[in-house]
Amino acid sequence: MQSTQSSMQFVYMLRLASKNLLRHRLRSLLTMAGIAVAIVSFGLLRTVVDSWYAGAELGSAGRLITRSEASLSFRLPVTHADRIRRVPGVSAVTWANWFGGVYIDEKHFFPQYAIDAASYFGLYPEYVIAPDQLSAFQRERRAVIVGRKLANKNGWQLGDSVALRGTVYPGTWNFVIRGIYTGADDKTDEGLFLMHWQYLNERVKAILPSMADSVGIFIVGLHNSNDSAEVSAAIDSVFRNSLAETRTETQKAFQLGFIAMVDTILVAIKTVAYVVVLIIMAVMANTMAMAARERTREYATLKALGFGNDFVWKLILAESLTLSLAGGLFGMLLTFPVSDAFFQATRDLFVVFQVEPETMALQFASSLLIGICAGIAPAINSTRLVIVDGLRAVT
């Protein structure tokens, strides 16, 4: 019997809270819209941060990256490749070098690497390319292979000529597209521009001899991915105390090193995400305080009719939670189309961009927190309300 009465009281309380929200429709709608915008912003900013780290998670466990111990800006002799191949546990070695050219202008940025045409794609099976296109690329020095996403963005087709203005390597560099690769799945980066390292090296010997016969990184394949730590240590020991010492790490660790360079920015983005929630919490608290002041006489009347303090403060909290959760759930639903639109506009920056379940859980928790924090002060004040003073209140 008592359980039935409690259920009826709960239903009545929700109905009354909903009717209270409809008394000032515009104010309620604007508050819900503000909460929805805050929740969408929170989810989008969290997804941006998650996506930066997701790119590193895609690194293959069966590949190591060997670079200069001093810095990425220092190159390694290409002859290191032969010595790395002889290290036990190594199955294959290739290399790549950052090019850094400008296509049209700086706004048309895309990653450009000079690679060893004979060995590179053997270590990257996720880059799917037709055999005839790969053969055409390998035969021609000025040939390049580009990702499908990059080709679609710039309207490139097979046989098109592409001119890049060198920054690291001065001069105008002309290339011909002989292959377009696609990703084995939707998490593969299809935005790369891959050229011949041999072609680059030939021209560098003429214009910058000191930079010739050197590469930025070596990519090392493993027989067993579980041996990554031992093989990394073995490679670095080969070149210890030499003029070109190395640092070898997993591809994931290498990519996380790049993310660490912008770690402060990512922390700032996270901070902004939580600040947005705090701001809307303050706005919502003001809305609930206004509503509570307007209904002082109503709360006093409820008490005079025999409703206790617990009913009144629960009614205020129910109204606050209904408003915040309605806006929050709407914001959570909007997060998906907004994230898709954002990803379409910034596909060059992210390989993966998806809203994680953890982000959805945090959005819901934020909505709940906003409702509780906004309603708690008016709820506490309602328990201190004296019936006589409440009935005399002017609202």
C-alpha positions, 0 to 999 in steps of 0.5 A: 500500500505504501509502495503504491502511494509512493509511486502515485506521488512520484507520478503526480510530482513529475506531472506537476514539474512538467506543467510548471516548465510549460508555464514559461515556454520560451524561457524553458525552451531557451534554457533547454537549447542552452543546455543542448548547445553546451552538451553538444560542445562538450561532446564535440571537444571530447571527440576531438581529443579522443580522435587525436589519440585514436590515430596513434592507437591504429599503429601496427604492433608489428612495425617499429620506427627507428629515428635519430636519437637526437631529434627527428630533424636529424637524418640517418645514413641510408646505409643503416638499413643493411645493418638493421636487416641483420638484427635478429627478429627483423623481417623487413626494412624500408624508409621514408623521408618528409618532403614538405612541399607546397601545393598551390598554397599553404592552405592545401596542406597534405603529408608528403613522404619520399619512400623506397618504392621497392620495399615500402608497400610490403610493410603497409598491406593496409594500403591497397593498390592495383598491381599495374599501378604499383608497377607503373610507379616503381618504373618511373622516377617522377611517379607518385602514389596518392591516397583516394581521399587526397585524390578526390579532394584535389580532383586528381586522376591517374596521369595528372601532373602535380607541381610542388614548391619545395620548402625543405628541398628548394625548387619546383618539383614535378610529379605524375600520378601513377597510382591511387591507393585505398585503405583496407578499412575506414580507419586507414589514412587515405591522405598521403602523397608518396614519391620516390626517395631515389628521385629525391636523393638524385636531385639533393646530391646536386643542390644539397650534397650534405643532405644526400644519402640520408633518411628521416626514419626507418620502418622495421617489420618484425617476425613476431610483434611480441618481440618489439622491446627486445628488437628495439633494444638490439637495433639501438645497441648496434648504433650506440656510440656511433655518429648517428645513434638511433632511437627505436620504438613501436609505431604507436609510441612514435605517433604518441610522441607527435601528440605529446608535442601538442599535449598542452593544446589538448589539455586546453581543449579538455578544460574548455569542454568542462568550462562550457558545462560550468557556464551553462550550470550557472545559467541553469541555476539562475533560471531555477532560482527565478522560477522558485522565487515566482512560486514562493506562494505556491510552495507555501500553499502546498505546505498549508495543504499538508504537503511536507518539506520533502515533497516541495524540495523533491518537486523543485529538483524534479523540475530542474532535472526534467529540464536539464535532462531534456536539453541534455538528451537532445544535445546527445542526439545532436552530437552525432550529426554535428560530429559527422559534419565537423569530420567532413570539414576537417578530414585532413586532420583526423583519420578516425572521428567517432563519438565514444561511449565514454563521451556519451556517458559523460554527456549524460552525467553532465546533464544530470549534474547540471540539473542537481546543482541548479536545483539544490539551492532553491530546494534547500531554501524551500525547506526553510520557507515559513508558510505565513511568510510565503503566503504574504510574499509578492512575486 
